[in-house]
Amino acid sequence: MADGQHQITIVNRQKLMISGVLHVLNYDEEEILLETTMGLLTVKGKDFNISSLNLETGNLEAEGMVNNFSYSEGKGARGKNILQRLLR
């Protein structure tokens, strides 16, 4: 995929493929927070498992039940100091 492009593919709400990923800011079984070329992306659901991550190509693959996507502008955890990140 060309630099700067961002694409999301969801198969049956169970398999998730995302391109344009710059950093994984937070990840647990219920939420994945990513910095993408189009801003911060929060994916919410349950039983998430990241099966593949390649930050050189910007590709992420995960499995789990997807319930919600939301985008926001900003730098996310990178723009916060260490205390703010720990108290989150």
N, C-alpha and C positions, 0 to 999 in steps of 0.2 A: 504494500500500500504506500502511496506517495507520502512524503513527509508532511506532517500537519493534519492529515486526514484522520477522521475518527468515525468508527462504525461499530454498531452493536448488533449482534445476531442472537436471538433467543429461540431455542427449540423446545416446544412444549412446556415452557416455563421452568424447565429442568436443567438445560444446558445453556451456558452463557459464553459468548465469544466477543471480546472487545478489542479493537485496535485503537491506536493513538494513545496508549497508556504511557504516562511519563514516570509516575511513582505510585506505589501502593502506600497510602498514608495510614490506614487502619484496616484490620481484617479480623473478623471472628465469625462464628457460625450464623449470626443474624444480620451482619452488615459488612459491606465492603466499601471503603472510601478510597477513591482513586483521584489522582491528579491526571487529567487528560489534556489533549491539545485544545479541547473546547471548554475547559473549566473543570471545577470539582464535580465529580460524579459520585453520588451515594446510591448504592444498590442495597435494598432491604429485602429480607426474606427469612428462610430458615434452612438449617443443615448445609450451609455453604462450605465448599471445599475447593480451593484453588488447585486445579490439576496441572496447569502449565502457566508459566510466567516468563516472558523474555522481554526485558526492558530495552534491549538493543533494537529489537524490531517493534516494540510497543504493543505486543500481543499478550492477552490474558485469556485463559479458559478456566471456567469454574462450573461446578455442578451444585445444585440445590434448588429449592423452591423460590422463585423470584416473585416478590409481591409488589415492589415499588422501585421506581427510578426517580432521582431528582438531581438537577444540576444547580450549581451556584458559582458565582464568580469569586475570585480571590485566590490566595495562596495556600489556604488550609493550614495544616499543622506546620508547614515551613515558615509561615508568617507569625507564629505564636512563640512565646518564650517557653523554656523548658518547664517552668512551674505550671503554666496554663495547660500544657499537654499532659502533665502528670495528673492534674485535677479533673481532667475531662471525664 
